[in-house]
């Protein structure tokens, strides 16, 4: 009796994005990934195997997670460092756009392929977690929570690298790389806290002391925040490689406004919660998203073709709020900033405090600092690069001001930084005598910068009226359409 023929191996499903399939095939076959995966597995075997020799479980755990986080936070996300700029410089981006895939699908496919490789490496850690649990001295639940948080942090870092890889400036990308690694330090600290007996037990006790609804809200909220942050990063990168005839801003801003509206309503509700800290579980993500969205919309280039004008149903009522370009982005960011601060003011009215007014001023200065690069243009060709050049320059000036204050011992020199929000906040550091006055003056100057940005945006918005008239000429009238 003849045996039945073997079923041939199936390829990737046609339901998957072609970009995902292309990048995943290429990524899994590269020597970098195979060498990384092989080296990682050898290291894990050697580290876990030292338990047989009687090495202390705490030492094994620290080395184990150090190697794991080095792979999850550094080696794998760094593969997205030049993934988009390489396509542009290599001349292959035009070939991708000819496939009728949108810019967001291209960026999404590249991130999905990189994150799929991260998931593959993270899943390979599970047998080693079980082996360490068998040796003893390991709480498997806390280890799984630490692994989940590390994977989410790696997903965010990968999305940030993919988004910022759309920039051609190597220097700016290197500086942003340092910023991403600094931003990963809290996630790294939390991971090591979870694997530590004292810290991990304290976190678990705090979590278990909450009600089931509160636990669910925190867990679901963290996943939703990470997912939306990934979307924001990817949409930022997509808008930088999108064709000039593609409107990538309108639907993105509608989504942003819906998300921020939801967070604002939740923030209003939690302002009346008896537990004061419950409000900040929403305010901190809302503030973070407002700054991230502001970075995106304020650095958009102005449209050049009438085909990108938003043709939504409520265009006349909403004005130019959802049009692409930095001019409408300034107004859109002001709306989000007002929504964010309004929740803080409602919370302040319900839980007044002696030093809470200082916190409100600091948050307002953070929001005002985003619009200053609109008024200063050392880089005339790329607004995204210009934003980072201005902010990094102001940060260095603020650090130099702090160093000069420390060397001279004269903290009154911090008043020299009131001209900009970043230098003003740094100048008010450790200034106990005039810190409040410096911050208040800084906020006043920040409002002046905001007013200047609004004037520039209003002047540039004249372009929208011109493009609207051109778009109406291109749109056939109703009688002509019926006759044809």
Secondary structure, DSSP 8 states (H G I E B T S, - for coil): -------------TTS-HHHHHHHHHHHHSHHHHHHHHHHHHHHHHHHHTTTTT--HHHHHHHHHHHHHHIIIIITGGGGTTHHHHHHHTT-HHHHHTTT--HHHHHHHHHHHHHHHHHHHHHTTHHHHHHHHHHSS--HHHHHHHHHHHHHHHHHHHHHHHHHTT---HHHHHHHHHHHHHHTHHHHHHHHHHHSHHHHHHHHHHHHTS-HHHHHHHHHHHHHHHHHHHHHHHHHHHHHHS-TT---SHHHHHHHHHHHHHHHHHHHHHTT-SSGGGTHHHHHHHHHHHHHHHHHHHT-----SGGGS---TTHHHHTTTTSSSHHHHHHHHHHHHHHHHHHHHHHHHHS--SSHHHHHHHHHHHHHTTTHHHH--S-SS-HHHHHHHHHHHHHHHHHHHHHHHHHH--GGGGGGGTTSHHHHHHHTTT-TTTHHHHHHHHHHHHHHHHHHHHHHHHHHTHHHHHHHHHHHHHS--HHHHHH-
